[in-house]
């Protein structure tokens, strides 16, 4: 699914974490319906919706989502 940015297995009873980028809150239910149809045993136990990100890929964003600055990656000391 092209919206998926991260899918990892984690320990515990809730053992799958999926991070997706969607167009808005209205897209959550249709997105969840696709894997639920393919994998009927799948159950969503929790979700978090972030409506606006202040930073993406090291770039600071304004309210419209345009890059306004850069946050450089700090490398650990050698």
C-alpha positions as CSV (number, residue, x, y, z in Angstrom):
1,X,0.0,0.0,0.0
2,X,1.6,3.3,-1.1
3,X,0.5,5.1,2.1
4,X,2.6,2.9,4.3
5,X,5.8,4.5,5.4
6,X,6.8,2.0,8.1
7,X,5.6,-1.5,9.1
8,X,7.5,-3.3,11.9
9,X,7.0,-6.3,14.1
10,X,7.2,-5.5,17.8
11,X,7.0,-7.7,20.9
12,X,3.8,-8.0,23.0
13,X,0.2,-8.8,22.3
14,X,-0.1,-5.8,19.9
15,X,2.7,-7.0,17.6
16,X,2.5,-4.9,14.5
17,X,3.2,-1.1,14.2
18,X,2.2,0.6,10.9
19,X,2.9,4.3,10.2
20,X,1.1,5.8,7.2
21,X,0.7,9.2,5.6
22,X,-2.9,10.0,4.6
23,X,-4.6,13.0,3.0
24,X,-6.6,13.7,6.2
25,X,-8.6,12.1,9.0
26,X,-11.3,11.1,6.5
27,X,-8.9,8.6,4.9
28,X,-8.3,6.6,8.1
29,X,-11.4,4.3,7.9
30,X,-11.0,3.5,4.2
31,X,-7.3,2.7,4.7
32,X,-8.0,0.4,7.6
33,X,-10.8,-1.4,5.6
34,X,-8.3,-2.7,3.0
35,X,-6.1,-4.8,5.3
36,X,-9.1,-5.8,7.4
37,X,-10.7,-7.3,4.2
38,X,-7.5,-9.1,3.2
39,X,-6.7,-10.3,6.8
40,X,-10.0,-10.9,8.7
41,X,-8.0,-11.9,11.9
42,X,-6.3,-8.5,12.0
43,X,-7.5,-6.2,14.7
44,X,-6.7,-2.5,15.2
45,X,-6.2,-2.0,19.0
46,X,-5.1,1.6,18.9
47,X,-4.4,4.5,16.6
48,X,-2.9,7.9,16.8
49,X,-3.7,10.7,14.3
50,X,-1.3,13.6,13.8
51,X,-3.0,16.4,12.0
52,X,0.1,18.6,11.4
53,X,3.7,17.8,11.5
54,X,6.1,20.6,12.4
55,X,9.1,18.7,10.9
56,X,9.4,16.2,8.0
57,X,12.7,14.7,6.8
58,X,14.7,17.3,8.7
59,X,12.8,20.3,7.3
60,X,10.7,22.6,9.4
61,X,7.3,23.2,8.0
62,X,4.9,26.2,8.1
63,X,1.1,25.7,8.6
64,X,0.6,25.1,4.9
65,X,3.3,22.4,4.8
66,X,6.0,24.3,3.0
67,X,9.6,24.0,4.1
68,X,10.8,27.1,6.0
69,X,14.1,25.8,7.5
70,X,16.4,22.9,8.1
71,X,17.2,20.9,11.2
72,X,20.7,19.4,10.6
73,X,21.3,15.8,11.6
74,X,23.7,15.7,14.6
75,X,26.1,12.8,14.2
76,X,27.4,11.1,17.3
77,X,31.0,11.8,18.2
78,X,33.6,9.5,16.7
